[in-house]
Amino acid sequence: MKKLSMWCAAAALMGIATANVAYAQSTAKTIAPAKMTCADFVTLEDVYKPAVVYWATGVDKLGVRETDQITIDTGHPVAEDITAACRATPKVKIVDKVKAMAKAGKLSIYKGN
């Protein structure tokens, strides 16, 4: 009887664990940076924002293709100004926002800062 109870408890625990994993996977959202809007950018965790900014500034200008992936391991606060600007214009594509800010001299990515 004890073994049956243990098996039932183990099965219930496995069911709960599987349901939590399935729920966590279903809430994840994947979006290509080329299609990302400012609203999507603002919802990113802060650690990922610089990578998106560097990716967006590299497209076309440095020979980076839209399908390329990059890894940035720096805590450069370059994304803070872009996040603030994106809150004002959430429907603009992040690539367009970054390029506009770079042209206006509001980003110091190419200056080695």
For each residue, the residues with C-beta under 8 A, 3 or more apart:
1: 4 5
2: 5 6
3: 6 7
4: 1 7 8
5: 1 2 8 9
6: 2 3 9 10
7: 3 4 10 11
8: 4 5 11 12
9: 5 6 12 13
10: 6 7 13 14
11: 7 8 14 15
12: 8 9 15 16
13: 9 10 16 17
14: 10 11 17 18
15: 11 12 18 19
16: 12 13 19 20
17: 13 14 20 21
18: 14 15 21 22
19: 15 16 22 23
20: 16 17 23 24
21: 17 18 24 25
22: 18 19 25 26
23: 19 20 26 27
24: 20 21 27 28
25: 21 22 28
26: 22 23
27: 23 24
28: 24 25
29:
30:
31: 35 36 40
32: 35 36 66
33: 36 52 55 56 66 94 95
34: 59 66 93 95
35: 31 32 93
36: 31 32 33 40 41 52 93 94 95
37: 40 41 90 91 92 93 94
38: 41 42 85 86 87 89 90 91 92 93 94 97
39: 42 43 86 90 91
40: 31 36 37 43 44 94
41: 36 37 38 44 49 52 82 83 86 94 97
42: 38 39 83 86 87 90
43: 39 40
44: 40 41 48 49 52
45: 48 49
46: 49 79
47: 50
48: 44 45 51 52
49: 41 44 45 46 52 53 79 82 83
50: 47 53 54 72 74 75 76 78 79
51: 48 54 55 70 71 72
52: 33 36 41 44 48 49 55 56 79 94
53: 49 50 56 57 78 79 82 98 107 109
54: 50 51 57 58 70 72 78 109
55: 33 51 52 58 59 64 68 69 70
56: 33 52 53 59 94 95 98 99
57: 53 54 61 62 98 99 102 107 109 110
58: 54 55 61 62 63 64 68 70
59: 34 55 56 64 65 66 95
60: 64
61: 57 58 64
62: 57 58
63: 58
64: 55 58 59 60 61 68 70
65: 59 68
66: 32 33 34 59
67:
68: 55 58 64 65
69: 55
70: 51 54 55 58 64
71: 51
72: 50 51 54 76
73:
74: 50
75: 50
76: 50 72
77: 80
78: 50 53 54 81 82 107 108 109
79: 46 49 50 52 53 82 83
80: 77 83 84
81: 78 84 85 101 106 107
82: 41 49 53 78 79 85 86 94 97 98 101 107
83: 41 42 49 79 80 86 87
84: 80 81 87 88
85: 38 81 82 88 89 97 101
86: 38 39 41 42 82 83 89 90 92 94 97
87: 38 42 83 84 90
88: 84 85
89: 38 85 86 92 97
90: 37 38 39 42 86 87
91: 37 38 39
92: 37 38 86 89 96 97
93: 34 35 36 37 38 96 97
94: 33 36 37 38 40 41 52 56 82 86 97 98
95: 33 34 36 56 59 98 99
96: 92 93 99 100
97: 38 41 82 85 86 89 92 93 94 100 101
98: 53 56 57 82 94 95 101 102 107
99: 56 57 95 96 102 103
100: 96 97 103 104
101: 81 82 85 97 98 104 106 107
102: 57 98 99 105 106 107 109 110
103: 99 100
104: 100 101
105: 102
106: 81 101 102
107: 53 57 78 81 82 98 101 102 110
108: 78 111 113
109: 53 54 57 78 102 113
110: 57 102 107
111: 108
112:
113: 108 109
